[in-house]
């Protein structure tokens, strides 16, 4: 039976509007039309200009028959057209598919075919691989070339129209409409499939809106931040920061390629206040020559996801005047959806203890409903004792709609009413989550479980170690033993014996690596270590993921 608060109090256009991050752009242009929105080489654009160009893009797409539920794929670096695509494409009702610019033609062909792309916008730098991908996939989408003046390398035009000419046909006053339902898809992101085909993760307008706002809240981001695009916008839509920056009417400082000298030059020139990156990028900046880092007077907020920041990274960043925030998430939760919230009292402890505290994956984002460590068999919370392992699971608005055309995988991912991450973790008494390992990365040696992350944390404490990865190696006596892959810092030397002695000083004997292999460690296009490749090298039975 209806109660008194439901009678005659129905939602209507005056009191209920589906949320969308596209509204952030409209507001930025209305309130701060003359403030800078985009910096790219010599190019400067205001929020008024950016809004007009995004509307032109939406209008031109609509004129070519693109609308609700159509896919527009983009093969772009962190340039102005990539920022514009995050608004202009969904303004037309279409779904934005940001393609990983480091993938090969076969993987791209699968994504174009599986996502049913009707339009492809491609930067000249990637014309060769995209031409091959289009030939492989058998589709004939509208191909739009982007001729970025900041790109001076080789490359051809493979499309029927250039991006600026395409926009010129659009209406800068295009009367776009927000989604009728905030559950409407806004983006498609493909996971990096290491075996089989990658899965297409579908985002909705509500989730993109929520995570964009959460980014502001987690960082206490003020108005008009200057955000440097060191994080690829193709990766989880840049962790939703294209929409976050618009919500704060900040500045998008675009960057085609990560080079330490260029990054520091841009930080100085534009007084960059915020940037995000994988650990490998932070390490690159940290290990740059001191002269390269000179002259930065402002406080810079940096966000890192992936491997927990070791003590040396935290200490080094602090010396540079960079404040590091550790976040955790996956493609399926729009990038970061948990954060290691720092407390003032942590500043009083030594750097080693501070690194331990900051290495935890922490608490849920403000607008995510929950993050928990559950026993996947019973779906009950594990004890908050810092010892009992379970699986990290998310629940809330900052979670994907599901996997495109893959009902079985979607149902498995959401079994029990939670999103299953596959990451094994413990819950500390203070409610902070700490990852112990991926379920497939646990090493079982003589019946004992060994966390590869725990061993890696110790290895990272050695000053000569730039990157470390530990995997299981088959052993006739113990079944499996830890094997460490080490990428030394430039100019540093370290021996196997030295590293094993270092581990013995901090770990139980059975957890110490039984072998050490030196060399460059293979990584994904987003900087994550490819453990499946390392397992293949040592013929692990768990080599395939």
N, C-alpha and C positions, 0 to 999 in steps of 0.2 A: 504494500500500500504506500502511495506517495506521502511524504511528510510535508509539513507546511513550507519548508524551505525549497521544495521542488515545484510547488504549485504556482503557476504564472510567472516563473522565474527562469524561463528558457534562455539558452544562449542565442545571441543575435549579432549582427555585424557591429553593433554599437559596443558590445561588451565582451566579444570573443573574436580573436583573430589568430589564425594559425601562425606560429612563429617561423621565421626564416632568417638566416644570416644576411640575406640580400638587403634587408631593411637597414643594416648598418651602413651600407654604402649610400643609400638615399639620405640618411640623416647626416652623414659626414659632409656630403655635398651641400646640403641645405644650411647646416650650421657653420661649417668651415670651408666655404667654397674656394677661398683663395689660399688656403694652407697647402703646403706641398704634400703630395700623396706618393709620388714615384720619382726616384732618382735612378738614372741608368746612364753611366758615362756622362756625356754633356746634356742629356735629356732631363728636363724637369717638367712634371705635370702636377696640376692641382687636383683637389678632390672634385671640383666642378668638371674639369676636363675628363677626369677618369670616369666619372658617372656617365657623362655624355658618350664616351667611347664604348662603355659597356652596353649602353642602350643601343648604340649603333650595331654592335655585334649581335645582340639579341634580335634586333629588327632584321638585319641581313640574313640571319639564320632562318627566321620565320618566313621571309620572302622566298627562301629556297625550300620551303615545305617542312622545315624542322620544327618539331613541337613536342608535346607531352609524351614522355616515354622514349624518345629517340636518344641515341648515344652519339655524343661528340667526343672523339678521342683527340688528345693533344700530345705531341712529341716536342716538348719545349724545355729549355733550361729556365733558370730563374730570371726571366726577363719581363718587361711590361705586358706583353701579350698573355703570359701565363697568369699574371695577377688579374687581368681583364677577363680571362676565361672563367675564373672562379665566380664571377658575377654574371657576365653576359650570357654564358651557356645556360645556366639554370633560369635566368630571366626569360628565356624563350620556352621554358618548360622542359628542356632537354636535360639529360644526365651527362655530367662531365666525367670522362675517363682519362686521368692523367697517366700517361705511359712512362715507364721507367726508361730513361734515356740511355741506360747502359746495357740494355738487353739486346740479344741477338735477334735476327730476322724471324727465326722459327717461333720464338716465344711471343714476339710482337704479333705475328700472323695469327697465332692462336687467340690472343686477346682481342684483336680486331674482329675475328670471326665469331668468337664466343659472345662478345659484347654487342655484336651487330652494329658496329660503327657506321653511321651514315655520313659523317664528316670527319676528316682528319686534318688537323692544323699542325704543320711540321716546320720546324726551324731548319734553315739551309744546312746546318752542320750535320743533321741526321737524315738528310735526303737519301743518301745511298742505302742505308739499312732499311729505311722506310719503303723505298722503291721495291726492294727485295721482299719485304714483309707483305706488301700489297699484292705482289705477284704470287706469293705462296697462299694467301688466304682466300683468293677467289672472289673477293668483294670488290665493288667499284664505287667507293664513297667519293663524295666531293672532297678534293684535296686542295688545301689552302696553304700556300707558301708564306713563310715569315722570313723576311730578309733583314735581319738585325744589323744595323750599321756597326755595332760593337764587335761583330764577328768578322774576322779578317781571313779566316781559313778558306779551304776549298769547300765546294758544295754547289749543288745544282738546284734548279727549280723543277719540281716534279708534278706540280699541281696545275690547275686551270686558271687560278687567280692568285694574286699576291694579297697578303693580309690587309695592307693599308687600302688597297683598291676595293677589297671586299667591304671594309668598314665604311668607305665613302658612299656606298650604296645604301647604308642603313640610316635610320632616323634617330638623331640625337635626343629627340623628345619621345621616343617610343613608349607607349603606355603599357609597360609590362605589368603583369599581375603576379602577386605572390601565390604560393600553392593553395589550392582549395582545402587540402589536407596536409598538415605538417609531417605526416608519415610518408608523403611523396618522396621518391628517390631524388637525391641531389647529385650524388657522385658514385662512381664505380672505381674501386681500387683492387688491383690484383696482388695477391700474396705471392711471394717468391717461391714457387714450387720447386722443391729439390728432387722430388720423385713424382712422376705423373704430371698432370697439368696443374697450373696455379688455379687458385680459387678466386672467384670474383666477389669481393666484399662490397655490399650495397649500403650506402649511407642515406639517411633521411634528413630533411630540413631541420627537424627538431633536434636531432643529435648534433648536427653541425653548429646550430645556434647555441646549444647548451655548452659544448666544449669550447667554443670561441669565448664565451663569457667566463667559463671556468679558468681559461688561461689568464684572463685579466685578474681574477680573484686570487689565484695561486701566486701570482707574481706581484700583487698589489700594483699593477701597471698603471701609471698615471696617464693623463691626457697627453697626446702628441708624442708618443715614444718614437725613437728612431730605430727601426728594426732592420737588421742586416740579414739578407737571405743566404745564410751559410747552409741551411737545411734545404734539401731538395723539395720543391713544391709538389713533385710527383709522389712523394712519400707521405701517405696518409693525408694528402692535401696540405702538406706543410704543417702537420699537426693542428690544422684548422686556423693557423695564424694569418692567412690572407683575410679571413673574416674578423679575426681579433684586432688586427691593425686598423681595419676600417672602423670597427666599433670605437676605437680610441682616437680616430682621426690622426693616426701616426704617419710615419714616412716609411715606405718600402724602398730600402736601398738594395737594388738588384745586383746580382753577381752571377756571371755565367760559369765561372770555374773557381774552385777553392785553391788559392795560393796564399801562403802565410803573409808575404809582403803586401799583396793586394788587400787582404783582409785588414791588416793593421793600418794601411794607408786610408782605407774607407772609414775605419773606426775613428781615426784622427780627424779626417776632413769633414765628416758629416756628424761628428759627435754622437756616434752610435751608442744607444743605451741598452739594447737588448739583442740577443741572438740565440739560436738553438743549434745543436749539432750532436752528432754521434761522438762517442769517446775518441775515435781516431782523429777527428778534426780538432778537438780540444788539445789532444796530445801534440798535433802538428803546431798549433799556436804556442803551446807551452815550451816546446823544444826549439822554437825559432831563436835566432841570435838576439841578445839583449838590445842591441842597437835598433833592431826592427821594432821593438815594443816601446821605444821611448816616445815621450810627448803625449801620452794619453792621460788627461787630467780628470775626465769624468768617470763616475762609477758605472761599470758595465755589468748588467745582469745576464748571466749565461745559463742555459738550460741543457742538461745532458740526460740522455736516455740510453738504455742498453746496459752495458756492463757498469757495475757500481764504480763510482770514481774512487781510485785509490788515494791514500794519504798524500802521496807526492803530487797528484794532480790538484787536490784541494789546496794544499799549501802553496803550490806554484801559482795557481789562479789568484789566490789571495794577495800574493806579492805583486801581481800585475794589476791589482785593483778590480779583479773580476769576481763577482759573487755567484757561486755555482749552486744551482738548484737541481736536485736529482728527481726525475720523474720516471714513471713506468707505465707501459701500456703495450698495445698491439694494434695492428691494422684494424682488427675487428672492434676496437673501442676508440676509433678515431685518433689513434696515436696515444698520447699520455692521458690516462684516466685515474692515475694515483700519483701522489707526490710525497716525498720525504719532507714533511713540514719541519723546519728548523725552529729551535727554541733558543731564547737569549742565553739561558744557562749553559748551553753547549759551548759557548765561546770561552767559558772558563776552564774547559778540560783540555788536555794535551791533544796534539794534532792526530795522534794515532787513535785515541778514543773518539775524537770528532769524526774521523774517517769511518770508524765502525758505525757510528750513529747515522751518518749521512749515506752509508751504503745500503741502508734498508729501503725497501720500496714504499714503505710508509702507509699513508691513509688515502681514502677515496678523494677524488676531486670534489669540489663543492657541489656540483650539479650532477654527479654520478650518485646513484642511490646507495650502492654498497660495494665493497670489496671484502672478500672473506677467504679464509683458508679452510676448506672443507675436505672431509674424507670422501673421495669420489664414490666409494662403495655404499656409504650410508647417507651421504649428503648432509652430514652433521658437522658442526664446527669442531676443529681439533682444539685441544686444550691450549690456552694462551701461556705456554711454558717456555717458548723459545726453543723447544726440542722436538716436539711431535710434528712430523711432516704431513702435509696434505696438499691439495691442489688449489692454486689461486683461482678464484672465480669472481666474476663481475655480474652486477645486476643494475639496470637503470636505463635512463634515457640515452646515455652516451655508450650505446651498444648498437652494433649493426642491425639492419633489417634481417640479414642472413646472407647466404652464399647464392649468387645468381645461378639459376638452373641446376641447383644441387640440393634437393630437398633432404636427402639422406645425411649429407654433411651438416646441413643446418640443424636438423633435428638432433644429431649427436652433439653438436656444439652447445645447444640449449637444453640438454637433458636435465630434468629436475628443476627447471625454472631458473637456471644460472648459466652464464656463458663460461665454458670450460677453457682455460688458457693453455693447459698442458704444462704449466710451470709448477714445480714443487716448492713449497715454502713452509715456514713456521710462522706462528703468531707470537709476538713478544707480549709480556704482561702489560706493557703500555699501549697495546692495540696496534703496534706497527708491524707490518708484514715484512718478512725478509725471505727473498728467494734463496733456495738451496740449490736448485738445478731444474733443468728441463727433465721431464720424466724419462726421455730417451738418453739423457746424458749422465744419469746416475751410473756409477761404476760399482759393480758387485764383485768384491774380491774376497774369496774365502768365506762367503756368506755375509760379509760386512758391507754395508752401503757406504760409498765414498762420494761426497759431493765434489764434482769437478770445480764448481765455483769456489768452494772453500780452499782448494789447493791453488787455484788461480789467484785468489786474493793474496795468498802468501807469496807467490812468485812475483806479483806486481810490487811487492814491498822492496824487492831488490833493485837498487838504483840502476843496474845495467839493463833492466828489462823494459822494453817498449810495449810489447804485446805478448800475451801468454794464452795458451789454450791447452786444456787437459782432456784427453779422451781415454777410453778403455782400449787396452791392447791385450789380445788373447795370451793366456799363460797356461802352460800344461799343469802346473801345480795349483794355482789360485783361481783359475778360470779367467779372471781378468785382473789386470794391474793398471795403475795410472801411468800414462805416457804424456810427457809435457812437450809441447811445441813452443819454441821461444824465438821471438824477433827482438834482437838486441837493439839498444839505442845506438844511433849513429856515433861512432867514435869510441864506443864502449866495447870491452871484451870481458867475457865471463866463461868459465868452464863448466862442464857437466858436474864435476865434483863439487865445485863451489855452490852451484844451485841446489844440489841434493843436500849438502851440509846446511844451507840456509833453510831448506824445508824441514829438515830434521829438528832444527831448533824451534820450530813453531807448530809442528804437526806430529800426530801419533805415527809410529813407524809404518803401519800398513797403508797410510795415506800418502806417503812420500813417493814421488814418481820413480819408477824403476828404469826409465829411459828418458833422455832429453834429446830433442831434435831441433837444431838451429836452422833458421832461414826465414824468408818472408812468409807470413801466414796468409793463406787465401781468405778473402773477404767478399761479402756480397756487395752489390752496387750501393747499398746504404751504409756500408762500413761494418756490418756484422760479420763475425768470424764464421767461416763455413766449416763447421765441425764434421759434417758428413764427409767432406773431402779429406779431412785429417783421418777420420776413421777408415776411409778407404785405403789410405797410405799404410796403415798398420794392420789392415785386414781384420778389422773388428767385425764381429757378427752383427753389430748394430750399425754397420756403415750406412745403410740406406735409411733415409728419414721418410 
